[in-house]
Amino acid sequence: MKKVLITGAAGFLGSHLCDRFIKEGYFVIGMDNFITGDKKNLHHLKPNPSFEFIEHDVTQFVKIDGKLDYILHFASPASPIDYLKIPIQTLKVGSLGTHNLLGLAKAKKARILIASTSEVYGDPLVHPQTEDYYGNVNTIGPRGVYDEAKRFQESITMAYHRFHGLDTRIVRIFNTYGPRMRLNDGRVIPAFMGQALRGEDLTIFGNGMQTRSFCYVDDQVEGIYRLLLSDYNKPINIGNPHEITIKDFAEEIIKLTGTEQKVIYKELPVDDPMQRQPDISLAKELLNWEPKVGREEGMKKTFKYFKSLSKEQLYKSEHKDFSNYINK
């Protein structure tokens, strides 16, 4: 049985990766310090003999006993509000955390896949974004702590690959959604769905003409899985290229939820990207991958999840602190 370490295991995407690798017959070690992760995301895995959990902050030295075949580094805050609330931790997990895990991979002779992001492209001047685009990032803006942490993460990973011959993979993740997203994390899908369920007006920042491309979590996990097992070591985009404006998306949410809320407009946050659309030509060619789940189907599944949340979760006052940053 091959053994895989998944950091950020209690997060939205990390927990789905744990499920997938256990399903594929791996022994999974999940690691998280719960700075943004949720223990509930892993509750169903507690009795599974193929799963072990270690509560640990990867910015501290990481020790794993025995053999290790793969490492997936998904530990990181991942929403605009997180960057503002915990900017230093965001920078540290992308730099110190990545350094620690690369060192572990080297010691164990394990293959490591690191989770990068479409945020490395910043507010792109090229559309759609291809992997050879260097990006347009404000290094000192409020989102810079995340953007630059991920850019550094890519750089140190490639340095370990070139200098130490480490077996590395880099996935650039575009907007992903699905069950287990944090309702109050500030991203547009949980923000809109939470507002609809609470009977609040849907808030758009700017004129709503900015675009996003949403990839359902099952498709994202499939792309990551294929990349890990491929022979490709440079960054590769995994996301859904079907683009929609935030304004049109708000109307879709109102229709989906059957609510009668209005759409209201507020000032656009600093460095909010105007366009986000992946070019997935490389993923199609090298991984034989493209998304299968349409937005209508994926949104129905996601809304069903949010509807199942308790009133306490739905009305958690914390969401009010996040109202200025929902357009990621």
N, C-alpha and C positions, 0 to 999 in steps of 0.2 A: 504494500500500500504506500503510494507516494504521499509525502507530507508537504503541506503548503502553509506558510504563515501569511495571514491577511491582517494588515494594520488598518485601523479605522473600522474594525469589524462591526461595531454597534451603530455605525452610521447607515444612512439610507442605502447607498450603493454597496458599501462593505458587507452589510448583512445579506443582501441578495447574492453577492459573490460567495459568501460562506455556504448558502443553500446550494448554489450551482456546483461548487467543487465537491461537497459531500455527495450530491446526487451522482457525480461522475466517478465516485469511488475513492476520493482522496481523504486522507486524515487532515483535518483543518485545525490549525491553531489560530484562534481569533485574539487580537490584541487591541485594546482601546483604553483611554483614560477618562472617557465620558465627558470631555470638555464640551462636545456638541453631540456625541452619540447618545443613544437611548438603550438602556438595558432591556426594555421590552422588545426591541428588534431581534434579540437573541434568545428570548425566553423559551421559544419552541425548540431550540437546539440543546438545551441543558441536559436532557436525558440521552442524547445521541452519543453512542460510544465512539463515533468518528469525529467528535468535536471536543476541543479543549479551549478554555478561555483564560487569558492572562490579563489582568488589569495593570497597565503600565503606560508610562509616557515615553514615547519613542525618542524624545529629545534627550533622554538619559540612556546610558549604555544598555543595549538590548542583548540578553543572553537566552539562548534556546539550547536545551540539552538534546543530544542525539543528532541524527541526520536531518537534513532539510533540503528538499528538492527545489522548491519555488518560494519566492517572496512576492507578495503583491502589496505595494505601499500605497494605501488609500487613506492614511491618517492625515487629515487637514480640515480646518474650517472651510466651508465651501459656499457661503452666502455673503452678500454685501454687508449685512448687519454684523456678521461675525467679524469681518475685517475691522469694523469700527470699534467693536466691543473688546476684541482680543487681538489687536494688531501685532504685538510682540510674539505671542504664541503662534500666530499665523506664519510669521517669518521664521521662527525657530523650527517648526515642524517641517518646513520645506527645505531648510538648510541643515541644521544639526540632526534632525530626525532622518533625513535622507542619507546624510553622511554615515550615521550609525548603522542604517540598514544595508547600505552598500558594503560597509565593512563586514557585517554579518554574512552577506551573500558571498563575499570573497573568502571568508574563513570556512564557510560550509560548502563552497563550490556550487552554490545554488544559482539558478536563473532568477533574476529580479525584474519585475514589471513595475514601473512607477506611473502613478496617475498624474498626468499633466492636464491641461485644460485649454479650452478655446480662449481663455483670458490672456494667454501669452500673445495673442494677436491684438490685444487692447481694443481701441476703437478703430477697426480696420479701414484702411484706405484701398484695399483690394477686396473684390467681392465676386464670387464666393472665396473663402479662404483656403488656400492650398498650403501644404506642409512646408513649402519652400519660401513662404512669405514671412518676413522677419518681424512684422507687427508694428503697432503704433501705440506705445505705452507711455503714460505719464508716470514716471518713476516716483514722484513725490505726492501724487494725488491720493485720495482716500482708498482707492482700489489698488494702488501700487504695491501695498504690502503683500497682497495675494499674487498679483501678476508677476512681480519680481521674484517672489519665493518660488513660484513654479518655473520661471525661466532659469533661475539658478539651479533648481532641481534637475532640469534637463541638462544643463551644462556639466554639472558634477557627475551625472550618470554617464554621459558620453566620455568624460575624462577617465572614469574608472574602466569603461569599455576599451578605450584606446590604450591606456597606460598599463592596466592590469589584465587586460583580456577578459574582463568580466562579461558574462552572458546577460545582456540587458535588453529590455523592451520599454518603449515609451508610448503611452496612449494619450492623445489629446481629446479629452471628453467635451462634447458639446452638450448644451442644455438637456438634461435627462430628468424624467419625471416618472411617478408611479407610487404605489403603496409604500408606506413608511417614510415618506417625506415629512419633515417637520412643518406643522401647520403654520408656525410663527417664524419661519426662517427668512422671510423677506423676499423669496423668489415669487415670480409672477403667478405661477399655477396655484400653489397653496394660498397665496394672498387673495387671489380672485375667488377661489372656491370657499375660503374661510369667510370672506366678506359676504358672499352669496348666502351661505348657510346661516350667518348671523343676521341677515336682513339688512346689511349695510350697502351703501352705494359702492360700486367698483371704482377704484382709484387708478387713473392713468397719469403717469408723469411725462410731461412734454405733450406733444400733439398726438401721440399714439401712432405715428407713422414709422417709428423704429420697428425693426423686424427681429424675430427670433425663429429658431428651428428647434422643435421639441422631439426628443427621442425617447421612446418608451423603455423602461428599465430592462425588460427582458431582451430587447434588441441590443441594448448597450452591453449587457453582460455577455451575450453571445459574441459580440465583436471583441471584447476584452479576452474572452476565453480563447478565441481563435488566434489572436495576436500573441498571447503567451506561448502557444504551441507552434507558432510559425518560426521562420528563420530570419525575420526582419527586425533589425535593431535600431532603426531611426524612427523619429516620431511619426505617428499615423493618426489621422482624424477618424474618430468614431462618433457619428451623430446622424441625425435625420436631415437631409437637404431640403425638405419641403418647408418653405418659408411662409410666415404669416405676420402681418402687422399686429402690434399690441392692441390697436383699436378693434380690428376684426376679431381678434382672439377674445376680447372682452365680450363681444356680441355672441360668440360661440358659447362662452361660459354661461351667459344669461339664458340662452336657449337650452343648454344642457341641464341646468339646474332648475329650470322652470320658475325662476324668480322674476320679479318685476323691478329690480333695482335699476337706477340710473347709472350712467357712467359720468364721473366727475374728473376734472383735469387739474393737476397741480404742476409746480415747477419741476423741470427735469433735474435729477441729481448730477453732481459733478462726474464727468468721465463715463456717463452711461453710454455704452456703445450703440450706435445708430443701426448697425446691421450685424447680423450673426447668422452665417450660413456655411456649413462645411462643404468643401469639395471632397467627396469620398471615393474619387477615382482609384486611389491607391488601395483602399480597403476592398473595393470590388475586385481589383486585379490580383492583389497578393493574398487576400484572405477569403475571397469568394463570399464577401459579406455585404449585405445591405439591409436596411430596416424592413421588417415585415409587418409590424403592427401600425395600422393607420391611426391618425390622431383621434378620430371619432371613437374608435374602439378603446384606445388607451385612456382617453379622458373619462369614459364611462367607468372603467375599472378604478381609476384614481378617485373619481368622485364618490364611488361606492365606499372606498376606504375612508375618505374624510367624513362621510355621513355616519360611519360606524363609531367615530370618536365620541367620547363622553362630553357632556356639556361643560364640564370643568376644563377639558382640553380645548374645546371650541371657543370658550370665552376667557381663556387665560389672558390676564391683563397685559402680559408681556408683549402681545402682538401690537399694541398701540405704539410701542417704542420703535417699531420697524416700518412705519408707514411711508417713510421717505425713500425707501430703497427696494421697491418691488419689481423693478423692470429687468432683473437679470434673466 
